[in-house]
Amino acid sequence: MDEKDLMNKVMQELEKHIDLSAKTPAIEEVAAENSKTYSHPGITEFVGTAIGDTIGLVIANIDSALHEKMVINKKFRSIGILGGRTGAGPHIMAADEAVKATNTEIVSIELARDTKGGAGHGCLIIFGAEEVSDARRAVEVALKELDRTFGDVYGNDAGHLELQYTARASFAINKAFGAPVGKAFGLVVGAPAAIGVLMADAALKTANVECVAYSSPAHGTSYSNESIIAITGDSGAVRQSIIAAREIGMKCITAMAGPAPSTTKSYI
């Protein structure tokens, strides 16, 4: 067998295992896929999405309690929100050009500790007890409860939403968020943080609840790409606020990256 025949035979064997007709996607095709908008959520606050898992939102008249917690100048009633999972530098440059072209000011720039490796936190919780059996039991109960408490954690490739509710807060919630013991409590988390701000505003406008705490990438978190509010009040009002926040957050996150299913099964 001469060298030419040998080469042909080798190529024939390779073709059995490798699809040589497959093409690498063009740069334009990859960019188009990255910037694809899955759907319009059908809400007035939605502006659009872009490359870098970026979402743009606007609130025409921000809730007064949220306005105060975010420490925004009183003269600004409306806010625009630009949030992305990757980038930062490109986003700042784009914002700079936007300010030049419009009658706006930059209220704040916060750099989330997030490169699309997961937008949220981990945790370290330590129980204290006089007897080891009590400590063990505490951990066992907590582990069992996780299947329920993960029920209103929703996620997709772009980020996640987390909603929590209890009719009666106890000492762990009081320790973590300063919530009144014995009163109904709710937690609203949106990631990327831009969605969380919109969810917070919707929650506070929906029912008569008190905003106990507000956290964002540079304030009250470990620089995670989340906005978080803790609320308290009448049980029915807290629950109503949580549901409203979930609805608007779900519309935004699905517009970014498609369906965001529950981790287990919703309990709220």
Secondary structure by P-SEA (a helix, b strand, c coil): ccaaaaaaaaaaaaaaccccccccccaaaaaaaaaccccccccccccccccccbbbbbbccccaaaaaaacccccccbbbbbbbcccaaaaaaaaaaaaaacccccccccccccccccccccbbbbbbbccaaaaaaaaaaaaaaccccccccccccccbbbbbbbccccaaaaaccccccccbbbbbbbcaaaaaaaaaaaaaaacccccccccccccccccccbbbbbbbccaaaaaaaaaaaaaaaaaaaaacccbbbbcccccc
